[in-house]
Amino acid sequence: MKYFLLINLLALNIYAQSLDNNETKSEPKIITVEDTNTTQTLAEDSALSDEKLIVVKDNSGLSDDEVRAVAKQVDKDKKEKVSISDVVDAVNAKGNVDMSQLQHKWEDLSPTPVKYDWIQTKSGEWFKGEIKAMYDDKLEFDSDEVGLYSFDFEDIRQIKSYNIISINIENLATFPGIIRMKDEKIVIIQGENEYEFDIKDVVSLAPEGERELHYWSGKMTLSLDVRAGNVEQYDYSAKLNVKRRTASSRIYIDYLGRISSRNHTQTAEDHRANGKYDRYVTRRFFWTPIFGERYTDEYKNIHVQYTVGMGIGYTFTDTKELEWSISAGPALISTEYVSIASGKDPRQSSPAFEMSTKLEYELNWMTDINFDYKMTLTDKFSGQYKHHMVVTFENELLDWLDFDVTGVWDYVAYPEQDLHGVTPLKSDYQLLLGLGIEF
C-alpha cells in the first residue's frame, strides 16, 4: 500500500508539472512595449490574450511626475466643457431652462488629481484620498473625511489616480501606471501609451510597490467564557484564517484551538493547523503541490498527528457572492498516540486519501456563510474514516469586526484505545461564539 501511494504521488507530480510546462513553456515572462506613439488595446489583441504572467513595464524613461503631466493632458483633451451656449440651448420657447440637461453637463465634470487619488460612486459622490488596494471586488480607500473604507467595486463609477497604480488584468498581464476608470472601461496611462480594458477583467490593483500586501487577507476570531462562584470554569477558543490569492495561485492557512478548565483542572485542549497551496492550471482547474495538517488532542489520545499530501481540484464558481471549490489527492499520515495497548508501536505512518471542499457564500449584506469540510480515508490504526467540518456564520458589525457563530464536528470511525482500555468517543462537537477581526 505504501509503494502504491508513493507511485501515485510521483505520477500526480509529473502530470501536474507537465500541465504547467504546457501552459508556460512557449510564453514570454516579460513583454516590453517600445512603441510610445501608438495607443494600444491589448485586450483585443488575440496574439497576447492567451499569454500568462506578463509584466508590461513603462520604458518611456519618464518620471512619475512626467507621467502625471501626460495624464493631465489626456484629461484635458477628453474633458467636456460647460459654456454659455449650453445654457442658451437649454432654454425652451417658453423661456424655461431644462435643468436635467444642465445637470447632466455638470455631472460630467470631475476633479483634477493633485496629490490625491479621486473616486466617484454611482450615487455621484466624489471622495479624495488614497487608493490602498482592490481585490475580491472590494476597493479599500483611505480618506481624511471617512477614514479607511471598503467600497464594493461595482459601486464605483469613476477612478482618477494621482499615484502610480499596479493593475492585474486577468489571464494577461500586470500594468503599472496612472489609471482612469469610467463607463465600464479602465485606461492605464503609461508614459505616452494607453491601455484600455473592460472593468470585468480587472483582478486587483494597488499602489506600485505594495502589490504583495494586497494579495493577503485574514481574520482572527476569539471567544472566552468565564464562570466564577460555586464552579470556576473558563473556555477559550481561537480561530485564525489567512489567505493569499492571486489570479494564478492561492494559499490557505487555518488554525483552530480550544482550552477548557474546571475548578483549576484542565478538561480539554486541542489544536489543529492546516495549510494548503493551490496553483491554477486553467481558469477552473488547479493542482495542489502540497497540503498539510498538524493536529494534537491528548484527551482523544493523540499526542501529535501530521498529514501531508498533494492533489488536484476544480473551482465550480468564483464570484462576489459565491466561491466554491473541491480538491482531492493521496496523503501520508504520521500519528503518535499518548498511550496504546501493550505490544503496539505508538508511532506509525499510514497511507491515506483526502478530499476537501471550501464554500464561501454571501447570504445578504450583513451575513456570510463559510463551510469547510475535509474527509480522510486511511487504515484502521489511524481511524479508517474521519472528517473535520466547520460551519461559520459571519455577522458584520463594522467593516473590520464580525460576530461569528461557528459549529465544529470532528469524527473518527475507529479511535485508538489507550493503555488503560479507555476508548475516546467517535464524535466531538463545538459551538463557538466570538468576535472576529478582519485584516
C-alpha positions in Angstrom: 0.0 0.0 0.0 2.8 2.4 0.8 4.5 1.7 -2.5 1.2 2.3 -4.3 0.9 5.6 -2.5 4.4 6.6 -3.5 3.8 5.8 -7.1 0.6 7.8 -7.1 2.3 10.8 -5.6 5.1 10.7 -8.2 2.7 10.2 -11.1 0.5 13.1 -9.9 3.5 15.4 -9.5 4.8 14.6 -13.0 1.3 15.1 -14.5 0.9 18.5 -12.8 4.3 19.7 -13.8 3.6 18.7 -17.4 0.4 20.8 -17.4 2.4 23.8 -16.0 5.0 23.4 -18.7 2.5 23.1 -21.5 0.9 26.3 -20.2 4.1 28.3 -20.0 7.0 26.9 -22.0 6.3 28.9 -25.1 5.1 32.1 -23.3 7.4 35.1 -22.6 7.6 36.3 -19.0 8.1 39.9 -19.8 6.9 42.0 -22.7 8.4 45.4 -23.3 6.4 47.8 -25.3 8.7 50.2 -27.1 6.2 51.9 -29.5 5.4 55.0 -27.5 3.5 56.7 -30.3 0.6 54.3 -30.5 -2.4 53.8 -28.3 -2.8 50.0 -27.8 -5.7 48.0 -26.5 -4.2 44.6 -25.6 -7.5 43.2 -24.5 -8.4 43.0 -28.2 -5.1 41.6 -29.3 -5.6 37.8 -29.7 -1.9 37.2 -30.0 -1.5 38.4 -26.4 -4.8 37.4 -24.9 -3.5 33.8 -24.1 -0.2 34.9 -22.5 0.4 34.3 -18.8 2.4 36.1 -16.2 3.3 39.0 -18.4 4.7 42.2 -16.9 4.2 45.3 -19.2 6.7 47.9 -17.9 6.9 51.6 -18.6 10.1 52.0 -20.6 9.5 55.6 -21.7 12.1 56.9 -19.2 9.6 59.5 -17.9 9.5 60.2 -14.1 6.3 59.8 -12.1 5.6 63.5 -12.3 6.1 63.5 -16.1 3.6 60.6 -16.4 1.2 62.6 -14.3 1.6 65.5 -16.7 0.8 63.2 -19.6 -2.3 62.0 -17.8 -3.3 65.6 -17.1 -3.1 66.4 -20.8 -5.2 63.3 -21.6 -7.8 64.5 -19.2 -7.8 68.0 -20.7 -8.2 66.6 -24.3 -11.1 64.5 -23.3 -12.8 67.0 -20.9 -16.3 68.2 -21.8 -16.7 71.9 -21.1 -19.9 73.7 -19.9 -20.2 77.0 -21.8 -22.9 79.8 -22.0 -24.1 78.3 -25.3 -25.2 75.2 -23.4 -27.4 77.4 -21.2 -28.9 79.1 -24.3 -29.6 75.8 -26.0 -31.3 74.5 -22.8 -33.8 77.4 -22.8 -37.1 76.3 -24.5 -39.5 78.5 -26.4 -41.3 79.5 -23.2 -38.1 80.7 -21.5 -37.8 77.8 -19.1 -34.5 76.0 -18.5 -34.3 72.3 -18.9 -32.3 71.7 -15.7 -31.8 68.0 -16.5 -29.7 68.9 -19.5 -27.6 71.3 -17.4 -27.3 68.8 -14.6 -26.0 66.2 -17.0 -23.3 68.6 -18.1 -22.2 69.5 -14.6 -22.1 65.8 -13.6 -19.6 65.2 -16.5 -17.1 67.5 -14.8 -14.6 65.8 -12.5 -11.7 67.0 -10.3 -8.0 67.1 -11.4 -5.9 64.7 -9.2 -3.3 66.8 -7.3 -1.5 64.9 -4.5 -4.6 62.7 -4.0 -6.5 59.9 -5.8 -10.2 60.5 -6.5 -13.0 58.0 -6.8 -16.7 58.6 -7.6 -19.5 56.3 -6.5 -22.5 55.6 -8.7 -24.6 57.9 -6.5 -22.4 60.8 -7.8 -20.4 61.5 -4.7 -16.6 62.2 -5.0 -14.0 61.1 -2.4 -10.5 62.4 -2.2 -7.7 60.3 -0.6 -5.5 57.3 -1.4 -6.3 54.0 -3.1 -5.0 51.3 -0.8 -5.9 48.1 -2.7 -8.7 46.4 -4.7 -9.1 42.6 -4.5 -12.1 40.2 -4.4 -14.4 43.1 -5.6 -13.6 45.3 -2.6 -11.8 48.7 -3.0 -10.1 50.0 0.1 -9.8 53.8 0.1 -8.3 56.0 2.8 -9.9 59.4 3.0 -9.4 62.2 5.6 -13.2 62.5 5.9 -14.4 58.9 6.1 -11.1 57.2 7.2 -10.2 53.7 5.7 -13.3 52.5 4.0 -14.1 49.4 1.8 -16.3 50.1 -1.2 -17.9 47.4 -3.4 -16.1 47.8 -6.6 -19.3 47.5 -8.6 -20.5 50.7 -6.8 -17.6 52.8 -8.2 -18.3 54.9 -11.3 -15.0 56.7 -11.8 -11.4 56.4 -10.6 -8.8 59.1 -11.3 -5.5 58.2 -9.7 -2.7 60.5 -8.8 -0.4 57.7 -7.6 1.1 55.1 -9.9 -1.2 52.1 -9.6 -0.3 48.5 -10.5 -3.2 46.7 -12.2 -3.5 42.9 -12.6 -5.6 42.1 -15.7 -7.0 38.5 -15.6 -5.0 36.0 -17.7 -3.0 38.7 -19.3 -0.6 41.0 -17.5 0.3 43.4 -14.8 0.4 47.1 -15.8 1.8 50.0 -13.6 0.6 53.4 -14.5 -1.9 56.3 -13.9 -5.4 55.0 -14.2 -8.7 56.4 -15.4 -11.9 54.4 -15.0 -15.3 55.4 -16.4 -18.3 53.7 -18.1 -17.2 50.1 -17.5 -13.7 50.8 -19.0 -10.4 51.3 -17.4 -7.5 53.1 -19.1 -3.9 52.8 -17.9 -1.7 55.7 -18.9 2.0 54.6 -19.0 4.2 57.3 -20.4 2.7 58.1 -23.8 1.0 54.7 -24.1 -2.6 54.0 -23.1 -4.1 50.5 -22.5 -7.8 50.0 -22.3 -9.7 47.1 -20.7 -13.1 46.2 -19.6 -13.7 46.5 -15.8 -14.7 42.9 -15.5 -11.2 41.9 -16.5 -9.5 43.6 -13.5 -8.4 41.1 -10.9 -6.7 43.5 -8.5 -5.0 46.9 -8.2 -2.7 48.5 -5.6 -0.2 51.3 -5.4 3.1 50.4 -7.2 5.5 48.8 -4.7 2.7 47.5 -2.5 1.4 44.7 -4.7 2.3 41.8 -2.4 0.4 43.1 0.6 -2.9 43.4 -1.1 -2.9 39.7 -2.0 -3.1 38.8 1.6 -6.2 38.9 3.8 -7.1 37.3 7.1 -9.4 37.0 10.1 -8.9 36.2 13.8 -11.8 35.1 15.9 -11.6 34.9 19.7 -14.1 33.7 22.3 -13.9 33.4 26.1 -16.4 32.1 28.6 -15.5 32.6 32.3 -17.6 31.4 35.2 -16.9 32.1 38.9 -18.7 31.1 42.2 -19.6 27.6 43.1 -17.9 26.5 39.9 -14.8 28.1 38.5 -14.6 27.4 34.8 -13.3 29.0 31.6 -13.4 28.1 28.0 -11.1 29.7 25.5 -11.0 29.2 21.7 -9.2 30.9 18.9 -9.7 30.6 15.1 -7.3 32.1 12.5 -7.8 32.1 8.8 -5.2 33.6 6.5 -5.5 33.6 2.7 -3.3 34.8 -0.2 -5.0 35.0 -3.6 -3.7 35.9 -7.0 -5.0 35.2 -10.5 -2.8 32.1 -10.7 -2.5 30.7 -7.2 -3.8 30.8 -3.6 -2.6 29.8 -0.1 -4.8 28.9 2.8 -3.6 28.8 6.4 -6.1 27.9 9.1 -5.9 27.4 12.8 -8.5 26.2 15.4 -7.6 25.8 19.1 -9.5 25.3 22.4 -8.6 25.2 26.0 -11.1 24.4 28.8 -10.6 24.3 32.6 -13.0 23.5 35.5 -12.1 24.1 39.2 -8.4 24.7 38.3 -8.3 21.3 36.4 -7.8 21.3 32.6 -10.6 19.3 30.9 -9.9 19.9 27.2 -7.1 21.1 24.9 -6.8 20.6 21.2 -5.0 22.4 18.4 -5.4 22.0 14.6 -3.4 23.9 12.0 -3.9 23.4 8.2 -2.0 24.7 5.2 -2.8 24.4 1.5 -1.2 25.7 -1.7 -3.2 25.7 -4.9 -1.9 26.6 -8.3 -4.3 27.2 -11.2 -3.5 25.5 -14.5 -6.7 26.8 -16.2 -9.4 29.2 -15.0 -11.1 26.5 -13.1 -8.7 23.5 -12.8 -5.9 23.7 -10.2 -3.4 21.3 -8.7 -2.1 21.3 -5.1 1.6 20.7 -4.9 1.3 20.4 -1.1 -1.2 20.4 1.7 -0.7 19.5 5.3 -2.1 19.4 8.8 -0.7 19.3 12.4 -3.3 18.1 15.0 -3.0 17.4 18.7 -5.6 16.4 21.3 -4.3 14.3 24.2 -7.8 13.9 25.5 -8.5 11.9 22.4 -5.2 10.0 22.9 -3.5 11.8 20.1 -0.1 13.3 21.2 0.5 14.7 17.7 -0.6 13.8 14.2 0.8 15.0 10.9 -0.8 14.8 7.4 1.0 15.8 4.2 -0.1 15.2 0.6 -0.8 16.6 -2.8 -3.8 16.7 -5.1 -5.9 18.2 -7.9 -9.1 20.3 -7.7 -11.7 22.3 -9.5 -13.4 25.6 -8.8 -17.1 25.4 -9.6 -17.7 29.1 -9.2 -15.8 32.2 -8.0 -17.9 35.3 -7.8 -18.5 38.1 -5.4 -21.5 36.2 -3.8 -20.3 32.6 -4.0 -16.9 30.8 -4.1 -16.9 27.0 -4.2 -14.1 24.6 -4.9 -13.3 20.9 -4.3 -10.0 19.0 -4.3 -8.6 15.5 -3.6 -5.4 13.5 -3.6 -3.2 11.0 -1.8 -1.6 11.7 1.5 0.6 10.2 4.3 -0.5 10.3 8.0 2.0 10.0 10.8 0.5 9.5 14.3 2.0 9.4 17.7 -0.5 8.3 20.5 -0.3 9.3 24.1 -0.5 5.7 25.2 -1.5 2.5 23.5 -2.2 -1.2 24.3 0.8 -3.3 25.1 2.6 -4.7 22.1 1.8 -1.9 19.7 4.1 0.8 18.5 2.6 4.2 19.5 4.2 5.8 16.4 3.1 4.7 13.0 2.6 6.0 9.4 -0.3 5.2 7.2 -1.2 6.0 3.5 -4.4 7.9 3.1 -6.7 9.6 0.6 -8.1 13.0 1.4 -10.9 15.1 -0.1 -11.8 18.6 0.9 -14.2 21.4 -0.1 -14.5 25.1 0.7 -17.5 27.2 0.2 -18.0 30.9 0.9 -21.4 32.4 0.4 -22.7 36.0 0.9 -26.2 35.4 2.3 -27.0 39.1 2.5 -25.3 42.5 3.1 -24.7 41.5 6.7 -24.2 37.7 6.9 -21.7 35.4 5.1 -21.6 31.6 5.4 -18.3 29.7 5.3 -18.3 25.9 5.0 -15.1 23.8 5.3 -15.2 20.0 5.1 -12.3 17.6 4.9 -12.7 13.8 4.7 -9.8 11.3 5.1 -9.7 7.6 4.3 -6.9 5.6 5.8 -6.1 2.3 7.6 -7.8 1.2 10.8 -4.8 2.1 13.0 -5.2 5.8 12.0 -9.0 5.8 12.3 -10.0 4.4 8.9 -12.5 7.2 8.2 -12.5 10.7 9.8 -13.7 14.1 8.9 -13.4 17.7 10.1 -16.3 20.0 9.4 -16.5 23.8 10.2 -19.5 26.0 9.5 -19.3 29.7 10.3 -22.0 32.4 10.2 -20.2 35.8 10.0 -22.4 38.7 11.0 -20.9 42.1 10.2 -20.9 44.6 13.0 -18.3 47.0 11.4 -16.2 46.9 8.3 -13.4 45.1 10.3 -15.4 43.5 13.1 -17.8 40.5 12.9 -19.8 38.5 15.4 -19.2 34.8 14.4 -21.2 31.7 15.2 -19.2 28.6 14.4 -20.1 24.9 14.6 -17.4 22.2 14.5 -17.9 18.5 14.1 -14.9 16.1 14.3 -15.5 12.4 13.7 -13.2 9.3 13.8 -14.6 5.9 12.9 -12.1 3.9 15.0 -10.5 6.0 17.8 -7.4 4.3 19.3 -7.8 2.7 22.8 -5.3 3.8 25.3 -3.1 1.7 27.7 -5.9 1.7 30.3 -8.5 0.4 27.9 -10.3 3.7 27.5 -11.6 4.4 24.0 -12.4 8.0 23.1 -15.8 8.9 21.7 -16.1 8.9 17.9 -17.6 12.4 17.6 -16.7 15.8 19.1 -18.9 18.8 18.8 -18.1 22.5 19.4 -20.3 25.7 19.3 -18.2 28.8 19.3 -19.4 32.4 19.7 -16.8 35.1 19.3 -15.7 38.3 17.8 -13.8 38.2 14.5 -11.3 40.9 13.5 -10.6 41.1 9.8 -7.2 42.3 8.5 
